[in-house]
């Protein structure tokens, strides 16, 4: 079974969960040790060169995730080239994790229902730099 997740991008740290400006669906490898090592370098580089821009950050994140997915599956048939990712309007009902990206950093939630108010926050206000330094990654790996 796949570990599904969504990554939401928000203009402000105070924005309600349902007011994302970009929402990406990732069908597999959505656990923190699968998402954070991919996402953190992009976020850090993006912030360095462009600052925080949730819409463009969401687009660049999706592009990077799809490129990595295609590279990982290059030795197989191309039937999976157009699956595994999506741009969404709403939260999917089959998620295991949710990643909130806002100007305060990345927040990782364990998803147990369709109601974000019931999700469990696994880590708070984690910057991309902290993820890259491994300060949070080990803690997240221990929670899987």
TAPE-V468195 format. One line per field, one symbol per residue. ss: DSSP state (H for helix, E for strand, C for the rest). phi: phi as a letter, one per 20 degrees, with the letter a starting at -180 (. if undefined). A space follows every 10 residues. Layout:
ss->???
phi->???
This chain:
ss->CCCCEEEEEC CCCCCCCCCC CEEEEECCCC CHHHHHHHHH HHHHHHHHHH CCCHHHHHHH HHHHHHHHHH HHCCCCCHHH CCCCEEECCC CCCCCCEEEE EECCEEEEEE CCCCCHHHCE EEEEEECHHH HHCCCCHHHH HHHC
phi->.eeebccddc fcfefggedf ebcddcfble fgfeeffefg fffffgffec nebgffffff ffgfffffff ffdgfdfefe fdcnbbdddc ffededccdd dbgepdddde dcbedgfefe febdlefgff fffnfdgfff ffef
